[in-house]
Amino acid sequence: MTIKEAIRIWEQKENKRPDEADIVKLNGMHPPIDRLDESLNVFENCTQLSLSSNAIDRFVALPKLKNL
Protein backbone atom coordinates (compact mmCIF):
# COMPACT_ATOMS: atom_id res chain seq x y z
CA MET A 1 0.00 0.00 0.00
CA THR A 2 1.24 3.49 -0.71
CA ILE A 3 1.21 6.23 1.90
CA LYS A 4 -1.34 8.16 -0.20
CA GLU A 5 -3.75 5.20 0.01
CA ALA A 6 -3.13 4.89 3.75
CA ILE A 7 -3.85 8.60 4.25
CA ARG A 8 -7.11 8.26 2.32
CA ILE A 9 -8.15 5.32 4.51
CA TRP A 10 -7.14 7.26 7.64
CA GLU A 11 -9.27 10.26 6.55
CA GLN A 12 -12.32 8.04 6.06
CA LYS A 13 -11.82 6.24 9.36
CA GLU A 14 -11.06 9.32 11.49
CA ASN A 15 -13.36 11.72 9.65
CA LYS A 16 -10.72 14.47 9.94
CA ARG A 17 -8.59 16.49 7.61
CA PRO A 18 -4.87 15.63 7.82
CA ASP A 19 -3.88 19.19 8.75
CA GLU A 20 -6.16 18.99 11.83
CA ALA A 21 -4.67 15.79 13.25
CA ASP A 22 -2.32 15.78 16.21
CA ILE A 23 -2.13 12.01 16.69
CA VAL A 24 -1.87 9.86 13.56
CA LYS A 25 -1.91 6.08 13.68
CA LEU A 26 -1.04 4.39 10.41
CA ASN A 27 0.28 1.25 12.07
CA GLY A 28 -0.72 -2.23 11.04
CA MET A 29 -2.16 -1.30 7.65
CA HIS A 30 -3.33 -4.19 5.44
CA PRO A 31 -1.63 -4.53 3.06
CA PRO A 32 1.30 -2.89 4.84
CA ILE A 33 2.70 0.47 3.79
CA ASP A 34 5.83 -0.30 1.81
CA ARG A 35 7.16 3.13 0.95
CA LEU A 36 7.00 6.63 2.39
CA ASP A 37 7.00 9.76 0.29
CA GLU A 38 6.38 13.48 0.62
CA SER A 39 2.62 12.88 1.02
CA LEU A 40 3.15 12.37 4.74
CA ASN A 41 3.86 16.12 5.05
CA VAL A 42 0.09 16.79 5.00
CA PHE A 43 0.04 16.07 8.75
CA GLU A 44 1.58 19.46 9.59
CA ASN A 45 0.22 19.64 13.16
CA CYS A 46 0.99 16.05 14.04
CA THR A 47 2.73 15.50 17.39
CA GLN A 48 2.61 11.68 17.37
CA LEU A 49 3.00 9.49 14.30
CA SER A 50 2.69 5.71 14.49
CA LEU A 51 3.92 3.66 11.52
CA SER A 52 4.80 0.37 13.24
CA SER A 53 3.93 -3.04 11.81
CA ASN A 54 4.39 -1.93 8.20
CA ALA A 55 7.02 -2.90 5.62
CA ILE A 56 8.76 0.48 5.31
CA ASP A 57 12.37 0.08 4.24
CA ARG A 58 13.33 3.75 3.85
CA PHE A 59 12.33 6.95 5.57
CA VAL A 60 12.08 10.30 3.76
CA ALA A 61 12.61 13.84 5.00
CA LEU A 62 9.48 15.32 6.57
CA PRO A 63 10.26 19.05 6.86
CA LYS A 64 6.64 20.15 7.47
CA LEU A 65 6.23 17.90 10.53
CA LYS A 66 7.87 20.37 12.90
CA ASN A 67 5.84 19.29 15.94
CA LEU A 68 6.68 15.62 15.59
Biopython code that builds the backbone (N, CA, C, O; Angstrom):
import numpy as np
from Bio.PDB.StructureBuilder import StructureBuilder

atoms = [
    (1, "MET", "N", (0.842, -1.166, 0.000)),
    (1, "MET", "CA", (0.000, 0.000, 0.000)),
    (1, "MET", "C", (0.895, 1.240, 0.000)),
    (1, "MET", "O", (1.940, 1.260, 0.652)),
    (2, "THR", "N", (0.490, 2.244, -0.715)),
    (2, "THR", "CA", (1.238, 3.494, -0.706)),
    (2, "THR", "C", (0.786, 4.362, 0.463)),
    (2, "THR", "O", (-0.276, 4.128, 1.041)),
    (3, "ILE", "N", (1.575, 5.342, 0.804)),
    (3, "ILE", "CA", (1.213, 6.234, 1.896)),
    (3, "ILE", "C", (-0.011, 7.073, 1.516)),
    (3, "ILE", "O", (-0.813, 7.417, 2.384)),
    (4, "LYS", "N", (-0.159, 7.402, 0.245)),
    (4, "LYS", "CA", (-1.343, 8.157, -0.201)),
    (4, "LYS", "C", (-2.621, 7.360, 0.048)),
    (4, "LYS", "O", (-3.623, 7.915, 0.500)),
    (5, "GLU", "N", (-2.588, 6.065, -0.245)),
    (5, "GLU", "CA", (-3.749, 5.205, 0.012)),
    (5, "GLU", "C", (-4.028, 5.108, 1.506)),
    (5, "GLU", "O", (-5.183, 5.146, 1.930)),
    (6, "ALA", "N", (-2.970, 4.984, 2.301)),
    (6, "ALA", "CA", (-3.126, 4.887, 3.752)),
    (6, "ALA", "C", (-3.719, 6.181, 4.322)),
    (6, "ALA", "O", (-4.544, 6.135, 5.235)),
    (7, "ILE", "N", (-3.305, 7.320, 3.793)),
    (7, "ILE", "CA", (-3.853, 8.598, 4.253)),
    (7, "ILE", "C", (-5.329, 8.692, 3.910)),
    (7, "ILE", "O", (-6.126, 9.165, 4.721)),
    (8, "ARG", "N", (-5.701, 8.250, 2.724)),
    (8, "ARG", "CA", (-7.111, 8.264, 2.319)),
    (8, "ARG", "C", (-7.955, 7.389, 3.253)),
    (8, "ARG", "O", (-9.046, 7.786, 3.662)),
    (9, "ILE", "N", (-7.456, 6.219, 3.582)),
    (9, "ILE", "CA", (-8.146, 5.319, 4.507)),
    (9, "ILE", "C", (-8.236, 5.962, 5.890)),
    (9, "ILE", "O", (-9.281, 5.889, 6.537)),
    (10, "TRP", "N", (-7.160, 6.586, 6.345)),
    (10, "TRP", "CA", (-7.144, 7.265, 7.640)),
    (10, "TRP", "C", (-8.196, 8.369, 7.676)),
    (10, "TRP", "O", (-8.928, 8.490, 8.659)),
    (11, "GLU", "N", (-8.284, 9.179, 6.614)),
    (11, "GLU", "CA", (-9.271, 10.258, 6.547)),
    (11, "GLU", "C", (-10.691, 9.724, 6.675)),
    (11, "GLU", "O", (-11.508, 10.300, 7.394)),
    (12, "GLN", "N", (-10.991, 8.637, 5.990)),
    (12, "GLN", "CA", (-12.324, 8.043, 6.058)),
    (12, "GLN", "C", (-12.621, 7.502, 7.449)),
    (12, "GLN", "O", (-13.724, 7.675, 7.967)),
    (13, "LYS", "N", (-11.640, 6.851, 8.047)),
    (13, "LYS", "CA", (-11.824, 6.240, 9.358)),
    (13, "LYS", "C", (-11.955, 7.296, 10.462)),
    (13, "LYS", "O", (-12.826, 7.190, 11.326)),
    (14, "GLU", "N", (-11.095, 8.302, 10.430)),
    (14, "GLU", "CA", (-11.057, 9.320, 11.489)),
    (14, "GLU", "C", (-12.013, 10.478, 11.244)),
    (14, "GLU", "O", (-12.333, 11.229, 12.166)),
    (15, "ASN", "N", (-12.466, 10.624, 10.018)),
    (15, "ASN", "CA", (-13.359, 11.721, 9.649)),
    (15, "ASN", "C", (-12.754, 13.085, 10.012)),
    (15, "ASN", "O", (-13.432, 13.961, 10.551)),
    (16, "LYS", "N", (-11.466, 13.235, 9.703)),
    (16, "LYS", "CA", (-10.720, 14.470, 9.941)),
    (16, "LYS", "C", (-9.908, 14.814, 8.706)),
    (16, "LYS", "O", (-9.627, 13.967, 7.858)),
    (17, "ARG", "N", (-9.545, 16.074, 8.635)),
    (17, "ARG", "CA", (-8.589, 16.489, 7.606)),
    (17, "ARG", "C", (-7.184, 16.271, 8.161)),
    (17, "ARG", "O", (-6.970, 16.446, 9.360)),
    (18, "PRO", "N", (-6.230, 15.896, 7.326)),
    (18, "PRO", "CA", (-4.872, 15.634, 7.816)),
    (18, "PRO", "C", (-4.229, 16.816, 8.540)),
    (18, "PRO", "O", (-3.475, 16.614, 9.492)),
    (19, "ASP", "N", (-4.514, 18.041, 8.109)),
    (19, "ASP", "CA", (-3.879, 19.191, 8.753)),
    (19, "ASP", "C", (-4.465, 19.491, 10.132)),
    (19, "ASP", "O", (-3.929, 20.334, 10.851)),
    (20, "GLU", "N", (-5.551, 18.822, 10.516)),
    (20, "GLU", "CA", (-6.162, 18.992, 11.835)),
    (20, "GLU", "C", (-5.666, 17.960, 12.849)),
    (20, "GLU", "O", (-5.874, 18.130, 14.050)),
    (21, "ALA", "N", (-5.031, 16.921, 12.393)),
    (21, "ALA", "CA", (-4.667, 15.791, 13.255)),
    (21, "ALA", "C", (-3.445, 16.085, 14.106)),
    (21, "ALA", "O", (-2.464, 16.655, 13.626)),
    (22, "ASP", "N", (-3.509, 15.693, 15.373)),
    (22, "ASP", "CA", (-2.321, 15.784, 16.213)),
    (22, "ASP", "C", (-1.742, 14.398, 16.507)),
    (22, "ASP", "O", (-0.537, 14.258, 16.717)),
    (23, "ILE", "N", (-2.589, 13.390, 16.521)),
    (23, "ILE", "CA", (-2.125, 12.011, 16.689)),
    (23, "ILE", "C", (-2.563, 11.218, 15.458)),
    (23, "ILE", "O", (-3.747, 11.161, 15.126)),
    (24, "VAL", "N", (-1.582, 10.606, 14.789)),
    (24, "VAL", "CA", (-1.867, 9.865, 13.560)),
    (24, "VAL", "C", (-1.358, 8.440, 13.719)),
    (24, "VAL", "O", (-0.174, 8.211, 13.971)),
    (25, "LYS", "N", (-2.268, 7.489, 13.570)),
    (25, "LYS", "CA", (-1.907, 6.078, 13.682)),
    (25, "LYS", "C", (-2.121, 5.406, 12.329)),
    (25, "LYS", "O", (-3.249, 5.170, 11.897)),
    (26, "LEU", "N", (-1.013, 5.110, 11.686)),
    (26, "LEU", "CA", (-1.040, 4.389, 10.414)),
    (26, "LEU", "C", (-0.357, 3.035, 10.591)),
    (26, "LEU", "O", (0.177, 2.470, 9.637)),
    (27, "ASN", "N", (-0.381, 2.533, 11.798)),
    (27, "ASN", "CA", (0.275, 1.255, 12.069)),
    (27, "ASN", "C", (-0.627, 0.084, 11.704)),
    (27, "ASN", "O", (-1.853, 0.177, 11.764)),
    (28, "GLY", "N", (0.005, -1.009, 11.328)),
    (28, "GLY", "CA", (-0.720, -2.234, 11.038)),
    (28, "GLY", "C", (-1.660, -2.161, 9.853)),
    (28, "GLY", "O", (-2.711, -2.801, 9.863)),
    (29, "MET", "N", (-1.311, -1.403, 8.839)),
    (29, "MET", "CA", (-2.163, -1.296, 7.651)),
    (29, "MET", "C", (-2.120, -2.620, 6.877)),
    (29, "MET", "O", (-1.103, -3.314, 6.864)),
    (30, "HIS", "N", (-3.239, -2.952, 6.237)),
    (30, "HIS", "CA", (-3.327, -4.189, 5.439)),
    (30, "HIS", "C", (-3.788, -3.852, 4.042)),
    (30, "HIS", "O", (-4.906, -3.357, 3.900)),
    (31, "PRO", "N", (-3.025, -4.078, 3.019)),
    (31, "PRO", "CA", (-1.635, -4.533, 3.064)),
    (31, "PRO", "C", (-0.743, -3.466, 3.682)),
    (31, "PRO", "O", (-1.128, -2.298, 3.734)),
    (32, "PRO", "N", (0.437, -3.846, 4.148)),
    (32, "PRO", "CA", (1.298, -2.887, 4.843)),
    (32, "PRO", "C", (1.810, -1.777, 3.916)),
    (32, "PRO", "O", (1.960, -1.965, 2.709)),
    (33, "ILE", "N", (2.067, -0.631, 4.518)),
    (33, "ILE", "CA", (2.696, 0.471, 3.787)),
    (33, "ILE", "C", (4.107, 0.027, 3.457)),
    (33, "ILE", "O", (4.835, -0.431, 4.338)),
    (34, "ASP", "N", (4.501, 0.157, 2.200)),
    (34, "ASP", "CA", (5.832, -0.304, 1.811)),
    (34, "ASP", "C", (6.802, 0.828, 1.503)),
    (34, "ASP", "O", (8.013, 0.612, 1.444)),
    (35, "ARG", "N", (6.277, 2.027, 1.307)),
    (35, "ARG", "CA", (7.163, 3.128, 0.954)),
    (35, "ARG", "C", (6.581, 4.453, 1.441)),
    (35, "ARG", "O", (5.381, 4.697, 1.312)),
    (36, "LEU", "N", (7.424, 5.291, 1.993)),
    (36, "LEU", "CA", (7.005, 6.632, 2.394)),
    (36, "LEU", "C", (7.397, 7.616, 1.311)),
    (36, "LEU", "O", (8.375, 7.408, 0.594)),
    (37, "ASP", "N", (6.635, 8.683, 1.196)),
    (37, "ASP", "CA", (6.996, 9.763, 0.287)),
    (37, "ASP", "C", (6.560, 11.086, 0.905)),
    (37, "ASP", "O", (6.122, 11.131, 2.055)),
    (38, "GLU", "N", (6.680, 12.140, 0.146)),
    (38, "GLU", "CA", (6.379, 13.485, 0.624)),
    (38, "GLU", "C", (4.920, 13.664, 1.046)),
    (38, "GLU", "O", (4.602, 14.641, 1.723)),
    (39, "SER", "N", (4.044, 12.768, 0.673)),
    (39, "SER", "CA", (2.618, 12.878, 1.021)),
    (39, "SER", "C", (2.391, 12.951, 2.518)),
    (39, "SER", "O", (1.395, 13.519, 2.966)),
    (40, "LEU", "N", (3.290, 12.391, 3.290)),
    (40, "LEU", "CA", (3.153, 12.374, 4.743)),
    (40, "LEU", "C", (3.229, 13.778, 5.340)),
    (40, "LEU", "O", (2.818, 13.988, 6.481)),
    (41, "ASN", "N", (3.750, 14.736, 4.581)),
    (41, "ASN", "CA", (3.860, 16.117, 5.054)),
    (41, "ASN", "C", (2.510, 16.809, 5.214)),
    (41, "ASN", "O", (2.467, 17.938, 5.702)),
    (42, "VAL", "N", (1.409, 16.175, 4.820)),
    (42, "VAL", "CA", (0.088, 16.790, 4.997)),
    (42, "VAL", "C", (-0.316, 16.852, 6.472)),
    (42, "VAL", "O", (-1.222, 17.604, 6.830)),
    (43, "PHE", "N", (0.339, 16.077, 7.323)),
    (43, "PHE", "CA", (0.041, 16.066, 8.755)),
    (43, "PHE", "C", (0.878, 17.118, 9.476)),
    (43, "PHE", "O", (1.648, 16.783, 10.376)),
    (44, "GLU", "N", (0.737, 18.372, 9.095)),
    (44, "GLU", "CA", (1.578, 19.462, 9.592)),
    (44, "GLU", "C", (1.503, 19.671, 11.099)),
    (44, "GLU", "O", (2.497, 20.078, 11.700)),
    (45, "ASN", "N", (0.376, 19.413, 11.723)),
    (45, "ASN", "CA", (0.216, 19.642, 13.160)),
    (45, "ASN", "C", (0.395, 18.372, 13.990)),
    (45, "ASN", "O", (0.127, 18.372, 15.192)),
    (46, "CYS", "N", (0.831, 17.332, 13.376)),
    (46, "CYS", "CA", (0.987, 16.046, 14.039)),
    (46, "CYS", "C", (2.077, 16.105, 15.117)),
    (46, "CYS", "O", (3.174, 16.609, 14.880)),
    (47, "THR", "N", (1.752, 15.583, 16.303)),
    (47, "THR", "CA", (2.731, 15.499, 17.391)),
    (47, "THR", "C", (3.145, 14.048, 17.650)),
    (47, "THR", "O", (4.209, 13.792, 18.213)),
    (48, "GLN", "N", (2.301, 13.105, 17.239)),
    (48, "GLN", "CA", (2.610, 11.681, 17.371)),
    (48, "GLN", "C", (2.256, 10.988, 16.068)),
    (48, "GLN", "O", (1.153, 11.147, 15.546)),
    (49, "LEU", "N", (3.204, 10.218, 15.548)),
    (49, "LEU", "CA", (3.001, 9.490, 14.297)),
    (49, "LEU", "C", (3.390, 8.037, 14.506)),
    (49, "LEU", "O", (4.534, 7.739, 14.849)),
    (50, "SER", "N", (2.443, 7.135, 14.301)),
    (50, "SER", "CA", (2.691, 5.711, 14.494)),
    (50, "SER", "C", (2.668, 5.012, 13.134)),
    (50, "SER", "O", (1.668, 5.050, 12.417)),
    (51, "LEU", "N", (3.785, 4.376, 12.797)),
    (51, "LEU", "CA", (3.919, 3.662, 11.525)),
    (51, "LEU", "C", (4.374, 2.216, 11.734)),
    (51, "LEU", "O", (4.798, 1.562, 10.781)),
    (52, "SER", "N", (4.295, 1.715, 12.956)),
    (52, "SER", "CA", (4.800, 0.372, 13.236)),
    (52, "SER", "C", (3.990, -0.698, 12.511)),
    (52, "SER", "O", (2.880, -0.445, 12.041)),
    (53, "SER", "N", (4.553, -1.874, 12.430)),
    (53, "SER", "CA", (3.928, -3.044, 11.806)),
    (53, "SER", "C", (3.630, -2.839, 10.323)),
    (53, "SER", "O", (2.641, -3.359, 9.807)),
    (54, "ASN", "N", (4.476, -2.089, 9.648)),
    (54, "ASN", "CA", (4.394, -1.931, 8.201)),
    (54, "ASN", "C", (5.680, -2.476, 7.597)),
    (54, "ASN", "O", (6.526, -2.998, 8.324)),
    (55, "ALA", "N", (5.841, -2.368, 6.311)),
    (55, "ALA", "CA", (7.021, -2.901, 5.623)),
    (55, "ALA", "C", (7.843, -1.765, 5.022)),
    (55, "ALA", "O", (8.293, -1.860, 3.880)),
    (56, "ILE", "N", (8.039, -0.701, 5.781)),
    (56, "ILE", "CA", (8.764, 0.477, 5.306)),
    (56, "ILE", "C", (10.254, 0.187, 5.368)),
    (56, "ILE", "O", (10.777, -0.185, 6.418)),
    (57, "ASP", "N", (10.934, 0.358, 4.246)),
    (57, "ASP", "CA", (12.371, 0.083, 4.236)),
    (57, "ASP", "C", (13.219, 1.353, 4.196)),
    (57, "ASP", "O", (14.424, 1.299, 4.441)),
    (58, "ARG", "N", (12.602, 2.488, 3.889)),
    (58, "ARG", "CA", (13.328, 3.750, 3.850)),
    (58, "ARG", "C", (12.450, 4.882, 4.361)),
    (58, "ARG", "O", (11.244, 4.908, 4.116)),
    (59, "PHE", "N", (13.059, 5.798, 5.062)),
    (59, "PHE", "CA", (12.334, 6.954, 5.570)),
    (59, "PHE", "C", (12.734, 8.167, 4.743)),
    (59, "PHE", "O", (13.879, 8.267, 4.304)),
    (60, "VAL", "N", (11.806, 9.083, 4.529)),
    (60, "VAL", "CA", (12.076, 10.296, 3.756)),
    (60, "VAL", "C", (12.073, 11.498, 4.694)),
    (60, "VAL", "O", (11.587, 11.416, 5.822)),
    (61, "ALA", "N", (12.616, 12.605, 4.220)),
    (61, "ALA", "CA", (12.612, 13.841, 5.004)),
    (61, "ALA", "C", (11.163, 14.353, 5.127)),
    (61, "ALA", "O", (10.396, 14.324, 4.165)),
    (62, "LEU", "N", (10.821, 14.810, 6.306)),
    (62, "LEU", "CA", (9.479, 15.320, 6.573)),
    (62, "LEU", "C", (9.587, 16.738, 7.155)),
    (62, "LEU", "O", (9.307, 16.942, 8.336)),
    (63, "PRO", "N", (9.987, 17.701, 6.346)),
    (63, "PRO", "CA", (10.258, 19.050, 6.856)),
    (63, "PRO", "C", (9.046, 19.789, 7.408)),
    (63, "PRO", "O", (9.215, 20.693, 8.226)),
    (64, "LYS", "N", (7.849, 19.446, 7.000)),
    (64, "LYS", "CA", (6.645, 20.146, 7.474)),
    (64, "LYS", "C", (6.134, 19.612, 8.806)),
    (64, "LYS", "O", (5.256, 20.218, 9.419)),
    (65, "LEU", "N", (6.670, 18.494, 9.255)),
    (65, "LEU", "CA", (6.228, 17.904, 10.528)),
    (65, "LEU", "C", (7.100, 18.431, 11.665)),
    (65, "LEU", "O", (7.837, 17.670, 12.293)),
    (66, "LYS", "N", (7.016, 19.707, 11.922)),
    (66, "LYS", "CA", (7.873, 20.374, 12.897)),
    (66, "LYS", "C", (7.509, 20.041, 14.337)),
    (66, "LYS", "O", (8.347, 20.183, 15.227)),
    (67, "ASN", "N", (6.283, 19.603, 14.584)),
    (67, "ASN", "CA", (5.835, 19.289, 15.939)),
    (67, "ASN", "C", (6.039, 17.836, 16.313)),
    (67, "ASN", "O", (5.751, 17.432, 17.440)),
    (68, "LEU", "N", (6.528, 17.060, 15.386)),
    (68, "LEU", "CA", (6.680, 15.621, 15.586)),
    (68, "LEU", "C", (7.783, 15.326, 16.576)),
    (68, "LEU", "O", (8.054, 14.162, 16.870)),
]
sb = StructureBuilder()
sb.init_structure("model")
sb.init_model(0)
sb.init_chain("A")
sb.init_seg("    ")
for serial, (resi, resn, name, xyz) in enumerate(atoms, 1):
    if name == "N":
        sb.init_residue(resn, " ", resi, " ")
    sb.init_atom(name, np.array(xyz, "f"), 0.0, 1.0, " ", f" {name:<3s}", serial, name[0])
structure = sb.get_structure()
